[in-house]
Amino acid sequence: MSHAQQIKIPATYMRGGTSKGVFFRLQDLPASCQVAGAARDRLFMRVIGSPDPYAKHIDGMGGATSSTSKCVILSKSAQPNQDVDYLYGQVSIDTAFVDWSGNCGNLSTAAGAFAIHAGLVEAARIPDNGVCVVRIWQANINKTIIAHVPITNGQVQETGDFELDGVTFPAAEIVLEFIDPADEGEEGGSMFPTGNVIDDLDVPNVGTLKATMITAGIPTVFVNAKDIGYTGTELQEAINGDVKALAMFEAIRVAGALRMGLIKKPEEALTRQHTPKIAFVAPPTDYVSSSGKEVKATDVDLLVRALSMGKLHHAMMGTAAVAIGTAAAVSGTLVNLAAGGGERTAVRFGHPSGTLRVGAEATQTNGEWTVTKAIMSRSARVLMEGYVRIPADAV
């Protein structure tokens, strides 16, 4: 019996923030994968090594975590006043599924750098030394992200002394601006889909929880840590091995998705695993991060833990950080109250790997909250470039 030979596809493996992913130029993909559909999904799953019942990704480029099961496509932008179009796929680990419902804020950092590496930004736009401003059209959510990428001798500067908790080594700082990050194109057109900054969320088999549900950066449901039996100091091992806890968080996620209008019936949540995110918040207190570093209550404004693809994240998703910063800027949200209340234009929060600062400015007009942009710093680095290989019959 004959078997299909492998084909090779130009690709770049990059770290962006606290995530990693396989990056492609649209023009380098097989013709069947240059358009959305089943062939593209099969390609991404085979590249990552999913679905994998062993949850190891031994036969692929994935790392068997939500932070490392990602693929990205970039192309010259078809949108006015944009440099590149950026499309992101979150690949499920153990099921045959690619979620296209949201963005990855961490890989948005790498998207700016990759756009320059891949020759997708006009050469005249790239200084010999300084900062290249890359305007990115985030095609999943139809939003603009501006990446300020440092340049040395005409090339992306990747090494540096910027330290990011959750990343082992320092690198060059890239500043990201998420422009008009609220709503993400969801029906309803409001940063707070329910019209309230706090709701009573009825969760089957859990109870009624106070919740802030927001669509800024990524749809996110915030609850109080104490209301679900936590302190906000938890690390991954405290939750990810607890089957009952994970079921509770999924129940909250499904209830939130229904209340936010993201799905119409509970079973639809199975095909929308990437959104909404679930996060729990608490006032500052001392804790020890996953690296053993002590985080003092005086170092942060509040504590936040968030789940991605059904597991507690090892640090913080970039898009969820935008949601945190935006919610903190709105008086009366659970995030704002955990940070002490009042008006804020920036917040520093504690997560499992350390701390992160994000800025956002929110305003209220005619009863509706809006946010013009959110800002944070991340870093990115090319880990490997060349080709990925997959069996020809995979696509």
N, C-alpha and C positions, 0 to 999 in steps of 0.2 A: 504494500500500500504506500503510495507516494504522499508526501506532506508538503505543504507550501513552504517555500524558503522565507527567510526573514527579509523585511525591507528596512531601510534606514532612513530616518527623517531628521533633518537638522534641528537641533534643540539646544537649549541652555538651561542648566540647573542652577537656580539662584536662591539665596536666602534674602528675604525681605522682612525686616522687623524680626518678629519671633516665629516666622513661618518659613517654609521652603516649598518650592514648586518647580515644575518643568515648564519652561517658556518656549513658545513657538512663534515664528512669524507666520501670518495667515498664508502667505504665498508659498511657504515651504511645505504645507500640509498636502496630503493626497487630495486630488480633486474632489472626491466624495466627502471629504472632511472639511472642505473650505466653506461649507454651508451647514447651518444648524440641522441636527437630525440624528438618527440612530447610528450612522457611521462615525460621526464625530464622538458620540458618547462611547462607542465601543473602543475607539482609538484611545481616548483618555483613560478608560478603565484598564486597558491592556498595558499602557505605559506605566500606570501606577501599580498595577498588579492586583486589581480588584475584579470581581468579588473574591475575597480570600477568607474561607471558613476558619483558617488558622489565625487570622488577624495578625499577620507578621509582614506581609508584602515582600516575602523573600524573592518572588519572581517578578519584581517590578521596581520602579523608582520611588514608590511611596515609603513612608516611614511608619505606617499603621497607626497614625494619630490624625486628628482633625487638622493639626498644624502642618502636616507634611503630605497630605493626600490631595494635592492641588495641581491643576494645570491652567495655563494662561495662554491666550492668543492675542497678539498685537498686530496692528496694521496701520498704515497711514490713514489718518482720519478722513471720513466722508462728511464730517460735521464742520460747519463754518467756525473759524477761530479756534480750532483744536489741532494739536499735532498728531496724536495717535488715538485709535480706538482700542480699548482694553476690555477683553472679555474673559471672565473668570469662571472656572468650573470646580466645584467642590465634589470630589469623588468619594462616594461611600466606601467604607472599608470592606464590609462583609455582605453587601447586597449589590446587585447590578443596577447602579443608579448614579447619575451625575446631577447635582443640584445647581441650577442656574439662577436661583431666585435672589441672590444677593451678591455683595462685593466682599473682597478680602482687603481690609485696610492695611494689613501688614505687607501684602504683596503689591499693594498700590505703590509702595516705596520702590520696590524692585522694578515695577512697570516703567517708572520714569527713567531709571538707570538703563534698563534693557532697551528702551526706545532709542537711546543714544548709541549703545553698543551695537544694535542691530541695523543702524543706518536709517532709521525711520524718522529722524529729526533732520531738517535741512542743515547742511554743514554751516551755512552762514549764520545760523542761530547759535552755534556752539562757540563760546569764546576760547581763546588760547588758555586763559587762566581766569578763574572767577566762578560764576554760578550760571548754569543753563536752566532757564525756566521752561519746563515741559508741561504743556496743557494736555491733560489726559481726559478723553471722553470715556467714562465708565459705562460700557454698553449694557451691562446687566440692569442697571438702575437709572440710566439716562441722567447722569450727574457729571459735573466737571470736578476734577481733582488737579491741583497744581503742585508739581514736584519741583523743588529747588535743589538741583543736583550739582554738587561741587565738581569743578573741572580743573585739571592740572595738565599743562602741555597738550591741550586739545582732547584729553581722554578723561573718562569718568574717574574721579578720585574715590577709591574704595577704602583704602586704609586711613586710619585716623585715631583720635583719642576720645571719640564720643562713646560713652558706655550706656548700654540699654539693658536693664534688668531682664533676665530671661535669655540673654545672648552671652556666650562665654567670653568672646574677645571684643575689644573695642574696634570701631570702624569710623568712617567719615559720616558726619551728620547730614541727613537729608530732611529738610523741612517740608511737610505736607500741608496743603490747605484744601479742605473739603468744602467746596462752594455750595451754598444753599443745600445742606445735607439732609434737610427734613423731608419727610413724606415718601421719598424713594419711588414715586410714581404709583403708589398703592391707591386703591379707590378710597375716596373720602376726602383726600386733599388736605388733611390736617396733620400737624406734627403729633397731636394727641388724638388718635382716631375715635376715641370715645367722647371727646370733648371735655374730659376732666384730667387734671394732673394727678389725682388719686382716685381709684375705683375700688369697690368691693368686688373681688373676683371669686366667683363660686367655682371650686375645683372638685370634681367628683372624687370621693373617697379620701379627700384631704381636708376640705372645709372651705370657709370663706376667708380670703386673704386680702389685705390691703395691697394694692398693686399700682405702679405707675407704668403705663404702656405708651411707648413713644416710637416714632418712626424717624429717627435722625441717625444717619450713618448706616444703621441696619435696624429693622424692627426688633425691639427689645422689651421684655417684660421684667420689671424690677419688683422684688418683694423684700421685706425686711428679714434679715437673717434670723432674728429671735423668733419670728412667727413660724418658722419651719424647723426650729430646734438647733440652729447653728449660731456661731459667734462672729463669723466673717473672717476668722483667722485660719480657716481650713486649708489644707494642702490636698493635692490630688488623691493621695492614698486614703484620705478620710472619707471620700465620696465615691470614687470610681470603682471600688470593689464592693460597694454596698448596693445590692440589687434593689432593695426596697427604696432607698434614697433616689436612685436613678429613675425608678418608676414614678416616684412622686414628682420629680422635676419634669418628666415627660408629660405627666398629667397637667401640671401647671402650664407647660408650653402649649399644649393642645387647647386648654381653656383660654389662654391668652390669644392664640391665633384665631380662635372663633370670635372672641370678643372684639378683636381688632379688625375683623373682616378679611383676614388673610386667607382663610379657608371657610367653606360653607358647611362641612360636616367633618367629624373627628378623623375619619379614615384618610382624609386628604393630607393629614399631617405626615403620613408615611412617605409621601412624594414631595414633601417640603421640609427636609430635615435641617437645612442650613438656616432657616428663618421660621419664626422669630428666635432670638437668643433669650436665654433665661439668666438673670443675674440676681444675686442677693447682696444687700448692703448693710453696713453697720457703722456706728461711730468709731473713731480711732481708738485703738488699743495696741499695746506692744505685742509683737509676734516674731517668730523666726521664719524666714523665707525658706524655700526649697533648697537654696544653696548654702544654708546655714547662716546667712547674714541676718543680723538683728534689725528689725524695723521698729522704730519707736513711734508711740502715738503722736509725738510732736513732729514727726517727719511727714505726716499725711493729714489730709482733711477728712478722709473717710476710708473704709475698707470695702472692697468689691470683689466678689468671686463670680465667675461667669462660666456657663456651660456651652460647649460647641459640639454639634453632632452627637449629643447625648452623653458627653463626658466633661468633667471639670477641666477647664483650660489650664495649661501650665503657667500661663502669664495672663495676657489680656489680648483679645482680638482687637485689631485697630479700629474696625467699624464700631465695635461695642464701646471702645474708648470715646469715640465721637458721641455716641448715645449718652455715655456717662457725663461728659463735659457739657453737653447740651442740657440734659436734665438737671444738672447741678446749677445751671444758670437760670433756671426757672423756679421762682419761689414756690415752696409748698410741695414739690415732688418728693418722693421718698429719698431720692438721691440728694437733693438739696437739704432736706431735714437731717439726714445722716451726717452731712457735712457741717451742720450747725445752723442752717437756714440763712436767710438774708440774700443780698444781691452778690453775684459772683461772675467774673469773667474768665476765671481759670480755676482748676481744681487739681490737687495732687492726691492720688488714691493709692492704697496698698493693694497689691494682688499677690498670688502665690509666689512669684519670683522676685518681688521687690516693689518698686514704686514707679509711677508714671504720671507725668503732668500733661494735661490737655486744656486748651483754651477754647472758649466759645462765648459768643455774645448773642443773647436772645432778647427779643423785644415783643411787646404785646400791642396789637393794633386791632381795634374793634372786637376785642375779646379773643382774637386768634394769636397764638404764639408763633413767631418765626425766628429762624437763626440764619444769619448771613453766611457765616463760615465757621468751621472749627479747625484748629491748628494743633499739630503735634510734630515731634521730631522722632525719626526712626533712622535706620541705616540699612544698607543693602550690599550684597557682594556676590559676584559670580563664583560659583563653586566648581563648575565644570561646563565645558562647551564642546560641541561636536555633533554626535548623532545619537538618537535613541533607536533601538532596533525592536521590531515587533513582528510576529508571524504575519505574512501577507494576507492570510485569510481572516485576520482579526478585524479588518475593516472592509 
